[in-house]
């Protein structure tokens, strides 16, 4: 082809396929915004600013590059412009949790580098194409729960080699559960409340039964419903058959009759045993039957409330806890004698009431005969260390002394669970005082008191970060429910330094530090995650809003990080201060100063958050 031919061919290509330059990140996001309806919450997105430097709502950046889109709870709807998202070359996380999007799942599979796809709490519907996830080979988190998806679970989803969290609960998925090829690395799974059927794959039997509840057609471990000899066999080639061989039906009936008789006999034996004995069951096990519930925003129970469930009595012959820590498996090990020594028998004789349930276990108040009131927490997921290692950690905690740290008193070790005993603080938690009682206690929360609480929390954290400087998470679970208040509103931090003790699979669900943006993006935590938790508490105290970051069920709360960030970018920080203290105009600038410290501590990029020492310095200077 001559030179003229080459030029002509090039001009022809230009005419047929016009040259176009890719959109900038600003342009791409503004184009995405145009595809939404009810996008008033994205007012910070405008052509006069830069997403990362201006802290656009929901934009997560790393070194000036957009890596995450977290548009949760903003009442957005419309059509999600995936083509615009394709212009964000470094995008790794997408979250449209708790919005109002509907219709089939958008073509997110075009974004092959995604690591997290979070669509929980929308109105998406229809079947997901079987090969939808084939190109998303980097996915680590898939949350499609609480939508209206139907059809089979896509086989391509079962082939993802990096998947660690899979949540499909509360949809209309049907058919068998596919064999998840890399089930061994999955840490969090929930397929409950669908229309799934057949036998649960053996590789998934390690998960709790609640992960499969609400699927009447499912059978096999870990569900109590057993499968027939051929029932529920999973086959990708042919569907399940509902018929049985002629002789099998009679055999199954015989087995059912025998099993029923055995169940009746066992029930009668248990009933007779319980009727003959009015003693309390060992180690508060009778109190541990309540289901662990999600945290909810409204009506936080008082310390004396809860279920008001009394345990049965038990006389005990156990000796008091060994002061030298030589107590056996049937007694307590006292690690802090500031409140005297006591044994398991003292607890068994005490009147007990349920305080509540949380991510790490159930809590009970026990008033012993000597007048000492303690809180007993039953921890089921603390098997990371053996008995000697656990004992060493607990003794280390028992030696801690700081005015803003609640030091444990004793523990009881069992392989299946642990009992942790600490002093009962009557006023209760900061969570309760802020949100559960709008009466006298809340009225005491003037500006000076709130500042004292924040400063006390900061000092306690500084102490922990010094004592446990080698830990990835010196505290790890800082939130308002784990800040107890003394009679003079001095804060006491609890549930700290548990990271080396908790099973990794449970830590991601139970510890608040794992809600930090860096874990959502990179599955990493660090001492800066504690800084993030401190920032959330500061914003909570200054605004009196319940942070949606505490929630795992998507019901209620305020995304305090986005809310405050948007206000700061619009220079209206003072509007966010709790009206009950904002009328003290003489110190309003100090309140805004503390609010900004909280916002800085919750920066999406941990590198842009202050170090704990710097955050404490700034708080102390107010």
C-alpha positions as CSV (number, residue, x, y, z in Angstrom):
1,X,0.0,0.0,0.0
2,X,1.5,3.4,-1.0
3,X,1.8,6.4,1.2
4,X,-1.4,7.9,-0.2
5,X,-3.2,4.6,0.6
6,X,-2.0,4.6,4.2
7,X,-3.1,8.2,4.8
8,X,-6.5,7.5,3.2
9,X,-6.9,4.4,5.4
10,X,-6.1,6.4,8.5
11,X,-8.5,9.1,7.6
12,X,-11.2,6.5,6.9
13,X,-10.7,5.0,10.4
14,X,-10.9,8.5,12.0
15,X,-14.2,9.1,10.1
16,X,-15.7,5.8,11.1
17,X,-14.2,5.6,14.6
18,X,-13.8,9.2,15.9
19,X,-10.8,9.6,18.3
20,X,-11.9,10.1,21.9
21,X,-9.9,10.8,25.0
22,X,-10.7,8.9,28.2
23,X,-12.7,10.9,30.9
24,X,-10.8,12.3,33.8
25,X,-11.7,10.9,37.3
26,X,-13.7,14.1,38.0
27,X,-15.6,13.8,34.7
28,X,-16.2,10.1,35.2
29,X,-17.7,10.6,38.7
30,X,-19.9,13.5,37.6
31,X,-21.1,11.3,34.7
32,X,-21.9,8.6,37.3
33,X,-23.7,11.1,39.4
34,X,-25.9,12.1,36.5
35,X,-27.1,8.5,36.2
36,X,-28.5,8.6,39.8
37,X,-31.8,10.0,41.0
38,X,-32.1,11.6,44.4
39,X,-28.4,12.5,44.4
40,X,-28.7,15.5,46.7
41,X,-26.3,13.7,49.1
42,X,-23.5,14.1,46.6
43,X,-23.5,17.9,46.6
44,X,-19.8,17.8,47.3
45,X,-19.3,16.3,43.9
46,X,-18.8,19.3,41.7
47,X,-16.6,20.4,38.7
48,X,-14.8,23.0,40.8
49,X,-13.0,20.6,43.1
50,X,-10.8,17.5,43.0
51,X,-12.3,14.3,44.5
52,X,-9.4,13.3,46.7
53,X,-8.3,16.7,48.0
54,X,-11.8,18.0,48.5
55,X,-12.9,14.8,50.2
56,X,-15.9,14.1,48.0
57,X,-18.6,12.1,49.7
58,X,-18.0,8.4,49.5
59,X,-14.7,8.6,47.6
60,X,-11.8,6.6,49.0
61,X,-8.4,7.6,47.9
62,X,-4.8,6.3,48.2
63,X,-2.1,8.8,47.5
64,X,-4.4,10.9,45.4
65,X,-5.8,8.0,43.4
66,X,-9.4,6.8,43.7
67,X,-9.5,3.2,44.9
68,X,-12.9,2.9,46.5
69,X,-16.5,4.1,46.0
70,X,-18.5,3.8,49.2
71,X,-22.0,5.3,48.6
72,X,-23.8,3.6,51.5
73,X,-27.2,4.7,52.9
74,X,-27.7,7.7,50.6
75,X,-31.1,6.8,49.3
76,X,-29.7,6.7,45.7
77,X,-31.6,5.1,42.9
78,X,-31.6,5.1,39.1
79,X,-29.2,3.3,36.7
80,X,-25.6,2.9,37.7
81,X,-23.4,4.0,34.9
82,X,-20.8,1.2,34.8
83,X,-19.1,2.8,31.7
84,X,-18.2,5.8,33.9
85,X,-16.8,3.5,36.6
86,X,-14.5,1.9,34.0
87,X,-12.7,5.3,33.7
88,X,-11.6,4.9,37.4
89,X,-8.6,2.7,36.6
90,X,-7.6,2.1,40.2
91,X,-11.1,1.3,41.5
92,X,-11.0,-1.8,43.7
93,X,-14.0,-1.4,46.1
94,X,-17.6,-0.7,45.2
95,X,-20.3,-0.2,47.9
96,X,-23.9,0.8,47.2
97,X,-25.1,-0.7,50.5
98,X,-28.6,0.4,51.7
99,X,-29.8,2.4,48.7
100,X,-32.8,2.0,46.4
101,X,-31.4,0.6,43.2
102,X,-33.5,-1.9,41.4
103,X,-33.5,-4.1,38.3
104,X,-30.9,-6.7,37.2
105,X,-27.4,-6.6,38.6
106,X,-25.4,-3.9,36.8
107,X,-22.5,-5.1,34.6
108,X,-19.9,-4.8,37.3
109,X,-18.2,-7.8,35.8
110,X,-16.6,-5.4,33.3
111,X,-14.5,-4.0,36.1
112,X,-12.2,-7.0,36.3
113,X,-9.9,-5.6,39.0
114,X,-12.5,-5.3,41.7
115,X,-11.7,-6.8,45.1
116,X,-15.0,-5.9,46.9
117,X,-18.5,-5.7,45.6
118,X,-21.0,-4.7,48.2
119,X,-24.7,-4.3,47.1
120,X,-26.5,-5.3,50.3
121,X,-29.9,-3.7,51.1
122,X,-31.2,-2.6,47.7
123,X,-34.0,-3.9,45.4
124,X,-31.9,-5.7,42.7
125,X,-33.8,-8.6,41.3
126,X,-33.7,-11.4,38.7
127,X,-31.2,-14.2,38.0
128,X,-27.5,-13.4,37.9
129,X,-25.8,-14.8,34.7
130,X,-24.0,-18.1,35.4
131,X,-20.7,-16.7,34.1
132,X,-21.0,-13.2,35.7
133,X,-18.1,-13.6,38.1
134,X,-15.7,-15.3,35.6
135,X,-13.8,-12.1,34.9
136,X,-13.8,-11.0,38.5
137,X,-10.9,-13.2,39.6
138,X,-9.6,-10.7,42.2
139,X,-12.8,-10.6,44.2
140,X,-12.4,-11.0,48.0
141,X,-15.8,-9.8,49.2
142,X,-19.2,-10.3,47.7
143,X,-22.2,-9.0,49.6
144,X,-25.5,-9.3,47.7
145,X,-27.7,-9.8,50.7
146,X,-31.2,-8.3,51.3
147,X,-32.1,-7.9,47.6
148,X,-34.5,-9.9,45.4
149,X,-32.0,-12.0,43.4
150,X,-33.4,-15.3,42.1
151,X,-32.3,-18.3,40.2
152,X,-29.3,-20.5,40.9
153,X,-26.2,-19.3,42.7
154,X,-23.8,-18.7,39.7
155,X,-21.2,-21.4,39.3
156,X,-18.6,-18.7,38.4
157,X,-19.0,-17.4,42.0
158,X,-18.0,-20.8,43.3
159,X,-14.7,-20.6,41.3
160,X,-13.3,-17.4,42.8
161,X,-9.9,-18.3,44.3
162,X,-9.5,-15.2,46.6
163,X,-13.0,-15.1,48.1
164,X,-13.0,-14.7,51.9
165,X,-16.5,-13.2,52.5
166,X,-19.7,-14.3,50.7
167,X,-23.1,-13.0,51.9
168,X,-26.2,-13.9,49.8
169,X,-28.7,-14.0,52.6
170,X,-32.3,-12.8,52.3
171,X,-32.8,-13.2,48.6
172,X,-34.7,-15.7,46.5
173,X,-31.8,-17.9,45.3
174,X,-32.9,-21.4,44.6
175,X,-31.4,-24.8,43.6
176,X,-28.4,-26.5,45.2
177,X,-25.4,-24.8,46.8
178,X,-22.6,-25.2,44.3
179,X,-19.3,-26.7,45.5
180,X,-17.2,-23.7,46.4
181,X,-13.8,-24.6,45.1
182,X,-11.8,-22.6,47.6
183,X,-14.1,-22.9,50.6
184,X,-11.2,-23.4,52.9
185,X,-10.2,-19.7,52.7
186,X,-13.7,-18.3,53.2
187,X,-14.0,-16.6,56.6
188,X,-17.5,-15.3,56.5
189,X,-20.5,-17.0,54.8
190,X,-24.2,-16.5,55.0
191,X,-26.7,-18.1,52.6
192,X,-29.7,-18.0,55.0
193,X,-33.3,-17.1,54.1
194,X,-33.3,-18.2,50.5
195,X,-35.0,-21.1,48.6
196,X,-31.9,-23.3,48.4
197,X,-32.3,-27.0,48.5
198,X,-30.3,-30.2,48.6
199,X,-27.3,-31.3,50.7
200,X,-24.9,-28.7,52.0
201,X,-21.4,-29.4,50.5
202,X,-19.1,-31.1,53.1
203,X,-16.6,-28.3,52.6
204,X,-19.1,-25.8,54.1
205,X,-20.1,-27.9,57.2
206,X,-17.5,-25.9,59.2
207,X,-19.8,-22.9,59.2
208,X,-22.5,-22.3,61.8
209,X,-26.0,-23.6,61.1
210,X,-27.4,-20.0,61.1
211,X,-25.5,-19.5,57.8
212,X,-28.0,-21.9,56.1
213,X,-31.1,-21.2,58.2
214,X,-34.4,-20.3,56.4
215,X,-33.8,-22.7,53.5
216,X,-36.4,-25.4,54.0
217,X,-35.0,-27.6,51.3
218,X,-31.4,-27.8,52.7
219,X,-30.2,-30.7,54.7
220,X,-26.9,-32.1,56.1
221,X,-24.3,-30.7,58.4
222,X,-24.3,-28.3,60.1
223,X,-28.1,-28.3,60.0
224,X,-30.0,-30.7,62.3
225,X,-31.9,-32.0,59.3
226,X,-30.2,-35.0,57.9
227,X,-30.4,-36.0,54.2
228,X,-31.6,-39.3,52.9
229,X,-29.1,-41.7,51.4
230,X,-29.3,-40.0,48.0
231,X,-31.0,-36.8,48.9
232,X,-29.4,-33.6,48.1
233,X,-26.4,-34.9,46.2
234,X,-25.0,-31.9,44.4
235,X,-24.5,-32.4,40.7
236,X,-23.8,-29.8,38.1
237,X,-24.9,-32.1,35.3
238,X,-28.4,-33.0,36.5
239,X,-31.0,-31.7,39.0
240,X,-31.9,-33.4,42.3
241,X,-34.5,-36.2,42.2
242,X,-37.3,-36.2,44.6
243,X,-38.0,-39.9,44.3
244,X,-36.5,-42.8,46.3
245,X,-35.9,-46.5,45.7
246,X,-38.9,-48.7,46.8
247,X,-37.2,-50.2,49.8
248,X,-35.6,-47.0,51.0
249,X,-38.8,-45.4,52.1
250,X,-39.6,-48.2,54.7
251,X,-36.0,-48.1,55.9
252,X,-36.2,-44.4,56.5
253,X,-39.5,-44.7,58.3
254,X,-38.0,-47.3,60.6
255,X,-35.0,-45.1,61.3
256,X,-37.3,-42.2,62.0
257,X,-39.3,-44.2,64.5
258,X,-36.2,-45.4,66.3
259,X,-34.8,-41.8,66.3
260,X,-38.0,-40.5,67.7
261,X,-38.1,-43.0,70.5
262,X,-34.5,-42.2,71.5
263,X,-35.4,-38.5,71.4
264,X,-38.3,-39.1,73.7
265,X,-36.2,-41.1,76.2
266,X,-33.5,-38.5,76.2
267,X,-36.1,-35.7,76.8
268,X,-37.6,-37.6,79.7
269,X,-34.2,-38.2,81.3
270,X,-33.3,-34.5,80.9
271,X,-36.6,-33.4,82.3
272,X,-36.3,-35.7,85.4
273,X,-32.7,-34.5,85.9
274,X,-33.7,-30.9,85.8
275,X,-36.7,-31.4,87.9
276,X,-34.7,-33.1,90.6
277,X,-32.0,-30.4,90.7
278,X,-32.6,-26.8,91.4
279,X,-29.0,-26.0,91.3
280,X,-27.4,-23.7,88.8
281,X,-25.7,-25.2,85.8
282,X,-22.0,-25.0,85.6
283,X,-20.3,-21.8,84.4
284,X,-23.4,-19.8,83.5
285,X,-24.2,-22.2,80.7
286,X,-28.0,-21.8,81.4
287,X,-27.6,-18.1,80.7
288,X,-25.8,-18.7,77.5
289,X,-28.8,-20.0,75.4
290,X,-29.9,-16.6,74.2
291,X,-29.2,-16.0,70.5
292,X,-26.5,-13.5,69.7
293,X,-28.2,-10.5,68.2
294,X,-27.0,-7.7,65.9
295,X,-26.5,-4.3,67.5
296,X,-29.5,-2.1,66.9
297,X,-29.7,1.7,67.2
298,X,-32.8,2.3,69.1
299,X,-33.6,1.8,72.8
300,X,-30.2,0.6,74.1
301,X,-31.1,-1.4,77.3
302,X,-30.0,-0.1,80.7
303,X,-27.4,-2.0,82.6
304,X,-30.1,-3.5,84.8
305,X,-32.3,-4.3,82.0
306,X,-31.8,-6.8,79.2
307,X,-33.9,-9.8,79.3
308,X,-34.2,-9.8,83.1
309,X,-33.6,-13.5,83.0
310,X,-32.6,-15.1,86.3
311,X,-30.5,-18.2,86.5
312,X,-31.3,-21.2,88.6
313,X,-29.4,-21.6,91.9
314,X,-26.6,-23.9,92.6
315,X,-24.8,-24.6,95.8
316,X,-21.1,-25.2,95.4
317,X,-18.2,-26.9,97.1
318,X,-15.5,-25.3,95.0
319,X,-12.8,-23.5,96.8
320,X,-12.0,-19.9,96.2
321,X,-9.9,-18.9,93.3
322,X,-6.2,-19.5,93.8
323,X,-4.3,-16.3,94.6
324,X,-1.3,-17.9,93.0
325,X,-3.3,-18.9,89.9
326,X,-3.1,-22.6,90.5
327,X,-6.9,-23.0,90.2
328,X,-8.0,-26.0,88.3
329,X,-10.3,-26.3,85.3
330,X,-13.3,-26.1,87.7
331,X,-12.4,-22.7,89.3
332,X,-11.4,-19.1,88.6
333,X,-7.9,-17.8,88.2
334,X,-7.7,-14.4,89.9
335,X,-5.4,-12.0,88.1
336,X,-6.2,-8.8,90.0
337,X,-6.8,-8.8,93.8
338,X,-7.9,-5.2,94.1
339,X,-11.4,-6.4,94.9
340,X,-10.4,-9.4,96.9
341,X,-10.4,-13.0,95.9
342,X,-13.3,-15.2,95.0
343,X,-14.0,-18.4,93.3
344,X,-16.4,-19.9,90.9
345,X,-18.6,-21.1,93.7
346,X,-19.2,-17.5,94.7
347,X,-20.4,-16.7,91.3
348,X,-22.6,-19.8,91.2
349,X,-24.3,-18.6,94.4
350,X,-24.8,-15.1,93.1
351,X,-28.0,-13.7,91.7
352,X,-27.4,-13.1,88.0
353,X,-29.1,-11.1,85.3
354,X,-28.5,-10.8,81.6
355,X,-26.9,-7.5,80.5
356,X,-26.9,-8.1,76.8
357,X,-25.1,-9.8,73.9
358,X,-22.4,-8.5,71.6
359,X,-19.9,-9.5,69.0
360,X,-17.5,-11.1,71.5
361,X,-20.0,-12.8,73.8
362,X,-22.8,-12.6,76.3
363,X,-22.5,-10.5,79.4
364,X,-24.1,-11.1,82.9
365,X,-24.2,-9.1,86.1
366,X,-23.6,-11.1,89.3
367,X,-23.9,-9.8,92.8
368,X,-22.0,-11.9,95.2
369,X,-22.7,-12.5,98.9
370,X,-19.9,-10.1,100.0
371,X,-21.7,-7.2,98.0
372,X,-19.2,-7.2,95.1
373,X,-21.0,-6.8,91.8
374,X,-19.1,-8.1,88.8
375,X,-19.7,-8.6,85.0
376,X,-19.1,-12.0,83.7
377,X,-18.6,-12.3,79.9
378,X,-18.8,-15.6,78.1
379,X,-16.3,-15.7,75.2
380,X,-16.7,-18.5,72.7
381,X,-14.2,-17.5,70.1
382,X,-11.0,-17.2,72.1
383,X,-9.2,-20.3,71.0
384,X,-6.2,-18.8,69.2
385,X,-3.9,-19.5,72.1
386,X,-3.6,-22.6,74.3
387,X,-4.1,-22.6,78.0
388,X,-0.6,-21.4,79.0
389,X,-0.6,-18.7,76.4
390,X,-4.0,-17.5,77.4
391,X,-3.0,-17.5,81.0
392,X,0.0,-15.4,80.3
393,X,-2.1,-12.8,78.3
394,X,-4.7,-12.6,81.1
395,X,-2.1,-12.1,83.8
396,X,-0.5,-9.3,81.7
397,X,-3.9,-7.6,81.5
398,X,-4.4,-8.1,85.3
399,X,-1.3,-6.1,86.0
400,X,-2.5,-3.0,84.1
401,X,-3.2,0.0,86.3
402,X,-4.5,3.2,84.7
403,X,-7.4,5.5,85.7
404,X,-9.0,5.1,82.3
405,X,-8.6,1.3,82.0
406,X,-10.9,-1.3,83.4
407,X,-8.5,-4.0,84.6
408,X,-10.0,-7.6,84.6
409,X,-10.3,-9.4,87.9
410,X,-10.4,-13.1,87.0
411,X,-10.9,-15.6,84.3
412,X,-12.1,-19.2,83.9
413,X,-10.6,-21.3,81.1
414,X,-12.4,-24.0,79.2
415,X,-11.5,-25.2,75.7
416,X,-14.9,-24.4,74.4
417,X,-15.3,-21.0,76.0
418,X,-13.8,-18.6,78.5
419,X,-15.3,-16.6,81.3
420,X,-13.8,-13.1,81.9
421,X,-14.7,-11.3,85.1
422,X,-14.5,-7.6,85.7
423,X,-15.9,-5.0,88.1
424,X,-19.5,-3.9,87.4
425,X,-19.7,-0.1,86.7
426,X,-23.2,1.0,87.6
427,X,-23.6,4.1,85.3
428,X,-23.1,1.8,82.3
429,X,-21.6,2.5,78.9
430,X,-21.1,5.7,76.9
431,X,-23.4,4.1,74.3
432,X,-26.2,3.9,76.9
433,X,-25.7,7.4,78.3
434,X,-25.6,9.0,74.8
435,X,-28.4,7.1,73.1
436,X,-30.4,5.0,75.6
437,X,-31.4,7.6,78.2
438,X,-32.4,11.1,77.2
439,X,-33.1,12.0,80.8
440,X,-30.9,13.0,83.7
441,X,-27.7,11.2,82.5
442,X,-27.8,12.8,79.1
443,X,-28.5,16.2,80.6
444,X,-25.2,15.9,82.5
445,X,-23.3,15.7,79.2
446,X,-22.4,19.3,78.9
447,X,-19.4,20.4,76.9
448,X,-16.9,20.2,79.8
449,X,-18.1,16.6,80.5
450,X,-17.9,15.5,76.9
451,X,-14.4,17.0,76.6
452,X,-13.3,15.2,79.8
453,X,-14.7,11.9,78.4
454,X,-12.8,12.3,75.1
455,X,-9.6,13.2,76.9
456,X,-9.9,10.2,79.2
457,X,-10.5,7.9,76.3
458,X,-7.4,9.3,74.6
459,X,-5.3,8.9,77.6
460,X,-6.4,5.3,78.1
461,X,-5.6,4.6,74.4
462,X,-2.2,6.2,74.8
463,X,-1.5,3.9,77.7
464,X,-2.6,0.8,75.7
465,X,-0.5,1.9,72.7
466,X,2.5,2.1,75.0
467,X,1.9,-1.1,76.8
468,X,1.0,-3.1,73.7
469,X,3.2,-1.3,71.2
470,X,4.1,-4.5,69.3
471,X,0.4,-5.4,68.7
472,X,-1.3,-4.7,65.4
473,X,-4.3,-3.6,67.4
474,X,-3.4,-2.4,70.9
475,X,-7.1,-1.9,71.6
476,X,-8.9,-3.4,68.6
477,X,-12.5,-3.0,69.7
478,X,-12.9,0.6,70.7
479,X,-16.5,1.8,70.5
480,X,-19.0,3.6,72.8
481,X,-20.4,0.3,74.1
482,X,-16.9,-0.6,75.4
483,X,-16.4,2.8,77.2
484,X,-17.8,2.6,80.7
485,X,-18.4,5.7,82.7
486,X,-17.8,6.1,86.5
487,X,-20.0,8.2,88.7
488,X,-18.1,11.3,87.8
489,X,-18.1,10.5,84.1
490,X,-14.5,9.3,84.0
491,X,-14.2,6.8,81.1
492,X,-13.0,3.3,81.5
493,X,-11.9,1.3,78.5
494,X,-12.9,-2.4,78.3
495,X,-12.5,-5.3,75.9
496,X,-9.0,-4.2,74.8
497,X,-5.9,-6.1,73.7
498,X,-7.9,-9.2,72.7
499,X,-6.5,-9.4,69.2
500,X,-4.0,-12.1,70.0
501,X,-6.7,-14.2,71.7
502,X,-9.6,-14.2,69.2
503,X,-9.9,-16.6,66.4
504,X,-9.0,-14.8,63.1
505,X,-12.3,-15.9,61.5
506,X,-14.3,-14.3,64.3
507,X,-12.1,-11.2,64.8
508,X,-13.2,-9.7,61.4
509,X,-16.9,-9.9,62.6
510,X,-16.5,-9.1,66.3
511,X,-13.9,-6.4,66.5
512,X,-14.7,-2.9,65.5
513,X,-11.2,-2.1,64.2
514,X,-12.0,-4.4,61.2
515,X,-14.7,-1.8,60.1
516,X,-11.9,0.6,59.2
517,X,-11.6,1.5,55.5
518,X,-8.2,-0.2,55.1
519,X,-9.6,-3.5,56.0
520,X,-12.4,-3.1,53.6
521,X,-10.0,-2.3,50.8
522,X,-6.8,-4.3,51.6
523,X,-7.8,-6.6,54.4
524,X,-5.2,-4.9,56.6
525,X,-5.3,-3.5,60.1
526,X,-2.8,-1.5,62.2
527,X,-2.6,0.8,65.1
528,X,-4.0,3.5,62.8
529,X,-7.2,1.4,62.9
530,X,-7.5,2.3,66.6
531,X,-7.1,5.9,65.5
532,X,-10.1,5.5,63.2
533,X,-12.2,4.0,66.1
534,X,-11.2,7.0,68.2
535,X,-12.4,9.3,65.5
536,X,-15.8,7.6,65.3
537,X,-16.3,8.0,69.1
538,X,-15.3,11.7,68.9
539,X,-17.9,12.3,66.1
540,X,-20.5,10.3,68.1
541,X,-19.9,12.4,71.3
542,X,-20.0,15.7,69.5
543,X,-23.0,15.1,67.4
544,X,-25.0,12.6,69.6
545,X,-25.7,10.7,66.4
546,X,-25.6,6.9,66.5
547,X,-22.8,5.8,64.0
548,X,-24.0,3.5,61.3
549,X,-20.4,2.1,61.4
550,X,-21.4,0.2,64.5
551,X,-24.1,-1.7,62.7
552,X,-23.9,-5.0,60.9
553,X,-27.6,-5.4,60.0
554,X,-27.9,-2.2,58.0
555,X,-30.8,-0.8,60.1
556,X,-30.6,2.8,61.1
557,X,-27.7,5.0,62.2
558,X,-25.9,7.9,60.6
559,X,-22.8,7.6,58.5
560,X,-21.0,10.1,60.7
561,X,-17.9,10.1,58.6
562,X,-19.5,11.1,55.4
563,X,-21.9,13.4,57.1
564,X,-19.2,15.3,58.9
565,X,-16.9,15.3,55.9
566,X,-19.5,16.9,53.7
567,X,-20.2,19.5,56.3
568,X,-16.5,20.4,56.7
569,X,-16.1,20.7,52.9
570,X,-19.0,23.2,52.9
571,X,-17.7,25.1,55.9
572,X,-20.8,24.3,58.1
573,X,-19.2,22.3,60.9
574,X,-20.9,24.2,63.7
575,X,-24.3,22.9,62.4
576,X,-23.4,19.4,63.4
577,X,-22.7,20.0,67.1
578,X,-25.4,18.5,69.4
579,X,-27.9,21.3,70.0
580,X,-27.8,20.5,73.7
581,X,-24.3,21.9,73.9
582,X,-24.1,24.2,70.8
583,X,-25.9,27.0,72.7
584,X,-22.7,27.5,74.7
585,X,-21.4,29.9,71.9
586,X,-18.4,31.0,73.9
587,X,-16.6,27.7,73.3
588,X,-18.2,26.7,70.0
589,X,-14.9,27.1,68.3
590,X,-13.4,24.5,70.7
591,X,-16.2,22.1,69.9
592,X,-15.6,22.5,66.2
593,X,-11.9,22.0,66.8
594,X,-12.6,18.6,68.4
595,X,-15.0,17.7,65.7
596,X,-12.3,18.3,63.1
597,X,-9.9,16.1,65.0
598,X,-12.5,13.4,64.9
599,X,-12.8,13.9,61.1
600,X,-9.0,13.7,60.6
601,X,-8.9,10.5,62.6
602,X,-11.4,8.9,60.3
603,X,-9.7,9.7,57.1
604,X,-10.2,6.9,54.5
605,X,-6.4,6.7,54.0
606,X,-4.7,5.6,57.2
607,X,-1.5,7.4,56.1
608,X,-3.3,10.7,56.3
609,X,-4.7,10.0,59.8
610,X,-2.6,11.4,62.7
611,X,-0.6,9.0,64.7
612,X,-2.2,8.1,68.0
613,X,0.3,10.3,69.9
614,X,-0.4,13.3,67.7
615,X,-4.2,12.8,68.0
616,X,-3.8,12.7,71.8
617,X,-1.7,15.9,71.8
618,X,-4.3,17.8,69.8
619,X,-7.1,16.6,72.1
620,X,-5.2,17.6,75.2
621,X,-4.5,21.1,73.8
622,X,-8.2,21.9,73.6
